[in-house]
Amino acid sequence: MTKNNHEILIATKNAGKIKELEKLLADLPVQLKSLNEFPKVIEPEETGATFAENARLKAGSYALQTGLRALADDSGLEVEALNGAPGVYSARYAGENATDTEKIEKLLRETNKTNDQNRRARFVCAMVIADETGEIEFVAEGICDGKIALAASGEGGFGYDPIFIPDGFSGTFGELSGDIKQQISHRARATFKIIQYLRRFYAALS
């Protein structure tokens, strides 16, 4: 089958996520679509207690609404000094419409307020594929351990990237190259598992 025979919905409107996933999935025999092409879809309420539960909710809902196989993720930052916060509330940590800068500023304030010298943190990504009927086909998880920087640095990436220093590096995700991030990030690690699954899936169809 040709690439255009297989369509997968990337279930997000986040331009940063879409760009990352387009690069990571570039070698697969699929045509990627995003939620920006489906303006009438209704965003499901993220009521899950874990990243995996929220990713399942999104993948199933968007697959049913669009009639496409859907790839959804839920990801966020867990800070040890904040007892795992912001966690599943990472995107809404500073309010529903907060900018990345506002989220970063709040997280740094809250972390500094603890007076805890432990700045260990990790990015977690749960990624789920649902078929056209909303049935969950595959679940993958990726984790990237690191620490919270004392101040934001770097213009790359999005979200909390400018304050997260992954283990083994001195710079933040905001400073590291896209090539490095595509190897070590939580989203990259989850995506590698998704790619392996999809290669097996499409090979079985050919």
Secondary structure, DSSP 4 states (H G I P E B T S, - for coil): --GGG-EEEE----HHHHHHHHHHTTTSS-EEEEGGG-TTPPPPP---SSHHHHHHHHHHHHHHHHTSEEEEEEEEEEEGGGTT-BGGGGGGTT-TT--HHHHHHHHHHHHHHTT-S--EEEEEEEEEEE-TTS-EEEEEEEEEEEEE-SS---SSSSTTGGGEEETT-SS-TTTS-HHHHHHHSHHHHHHHHHHHHHHHHHHHH-
